[in-house]
Amino acid sequence: MDRKDKIIESILWSIALPGFAQVLNGQLIKGFLFIALEIVINVMANFNEIIRLSFIGNIEGAIAEANYSWLMFYPCLYFFAMWDAFKDAGGGKTPYSYLPFVCSAYFVTVGIMFSAQAKIFGIVLGSVWFPMVCLFPGLIFGFSLKKILK
């Protein structure tokens, strides 16, 4: 397997569940720690129920079920685990390659804070969809900042 394929594989497993890529890369303690943290945050935030309700269109129910104090930890854990997997698989060799990950974590966290009130075209997207929308400006800002600083 070439380096690029390993990097893509690590990112995709990390997207599936933080910690999977670390286990795949042989870093078992770190991988299981990320998985355990993900489960704790997920359960305490009631995240699976929020996701389920959001997917069936019950945004008000998802907002009511969300424990925002715990949910706000999720983006930083998620993007840090993804960055770590990317770096350990051989990525991140260029200066500032961490910026898209960091900025995405920041923007998604802020998106969570405003998710119960923020509207797009008059529609409240809630605690799953609005933070996901915030990912795109986070990536754009991160890649732009990386380009400016280089």
C-alpha positions in Angstrom: 0.0 0.0 0.0 1.4 3.4 -1.0 1.6 6.4 1.4 -1.3 8.2 -0.3 -3.6 5.2 0.0 -2.6 4.7 3.6 -3.4 8.4 4.4 -6.8 8.2 2.7 -7.6 4.9 4.5 -6.6 6.4 7.8 -8.8 9.5 7.3 -11.8 7.4 6.3 -11.5 5.1 9.3 -11.1 8.1 11.6 -14.2 9.6 10.1 -16.1 6.4 10.8 -15.0 6.4 14.4 -12.2 8.3 16.2 -9.5 5.8 17.2 -10.1 3.2 14.5 -7.2 4.6 12.4 -4.9 4.6 15.4 -5.7 0.9 16.0 -5.1 0.3 12.3 -1.8 2.0 12.5 -0.8 -0.2 15.4 -1.2 2.5 18.1 -3.5 0.4 20.3 -3.4 2.4 23.5 -4.0 5.7 21.8 -6.6 4.1 19.5 -8.6 2.6 22.4 -8.3 5.8 24.4 -9.8 7.8 21.5 -12.6 5.1 21.1 -13.3 5.3 24.8 -13.4 9.1 24.8 -15.7 9.1 21.8 -18.1 6.7 23.5 -18.2 8.7 26.7 -18.8 12.0 25.0 -21.3 10.4 22.6 -23.3 8.9 25.5 -23.1 11.9 27.7 -24.1 14.3 24.8 -26.9 11.9 23.7 -25.4 12.2 20.3 -26.7 9.0 18.7 -30.3 10.0 19.5 -29.6 13.5 18.2 -28.3 12.1 15.0 -31.3 9.7 14.7 -33.8 12.5 15.3 -32.1 14.8 12.9 -32.1 12.2 10.1 -35.8 11.6 10.5 -36.4 15.4 10.4 -37.3 15.9 14.1 -34.9 18.9 14.6 -36.8 20.2 17.6 -36.6 16.8 19.3 -32.9 16.7 18.5 -32.3 20.1 20.0 -34.3 19.1 23.1 -32.2 15.9 23.5 -28.8 17.5 23.1 -26.5 18.0 26.1 -24.5 20.9 24.7 -22.0 20.9 27.5 -20.8 17.4 26.4 -21.5 17.8 22.7 -19.1 20.7 22.4 -16.2 18.3 23.2 -17.0 16.2 20.2 -15.5 18.2 17.3 -12.1 18.7 19.0 -11.8 15.0 19.8 -13.0 14.1 16.3 -10.7 16.4 14.4 -7.7 15.8 16.6 -8.1 12.0 16.2 -8.4 12.6 12.4 -5.3 14.8 12.4 -3.4 12.3 14.4 -4.4 9.5 12.0 -3.4 11.6 9.0 0.0 12.5 10.5 0.8 8.9 11.6 -0.1 7.6 8.2 2.5 9.8 6.6 0.6 13.0 6.0 1.2 16.4 7.5 4.7 16.9 6.1 4.1 20.4 4.8 4.1 23.4 7.1 0.7 24.3 8.7 -1.0 21.1 7.4 -2.8 20.9 10.7 -4.7 24.2 10.1 -7.7 22.7 8.1 -8.2 20.2 11.0 -7.9 22.8 13.8 -10.1 25.4 12.0 -12.7 22.8 11.3 -12.8 21.8 14.9 -13.2 25.5 15.9 -15.9 26.3 13.4 -17.9 23.1 14.1 -17.7 23.8 17.9 -19.0 27.3 17.3 -21.6 25.8 15.0 -22.8 23.6 17.9 -23.1 26.7 20.1 -25.4 28.4 17.7 -27.2 25.3 16.3 -30.4 25.7 18.2 -31.1 29.2 16.9 -29.2 29.6 13.6 -31.3 29.6 10.5 -30.4 29.0 6.9 -33.2 30.2 4.5 -35.4 30.5 7.6 -34.9 26.8 8.6 -33.3 25.8 11.9 -30.9 23.0 11.0 -30.2 21.9 14.6 -27.4 20.3 16.4 -26.3 17.9 13.7 -26.9 19.6 10.3 -25.8 23.2 11.2 -22.4 22.2 12.7 -21.9 20.0 9.5 -22.5 23.1 7.4 -20.0 25.0 9.6 -17.3 22.4 8.5 -17.1 24.0 5.1 -16.1 27.5 6.2 -13.8 25.9 8.7 -12.0 24.0 5.9 -11.9 27.0 3.6 -10.5 29.2 6.4 -8.0 26.5 7.4 -6.7 25.9 3.8 -6.6 29.7 3.1 -4.7 30.4 6.3 -2.3 27.6 5.4 -1.7 29.0 2.0 -1.3 32.6 3.3 1.2 31.5 6.0 3.3 29.4 3.5 
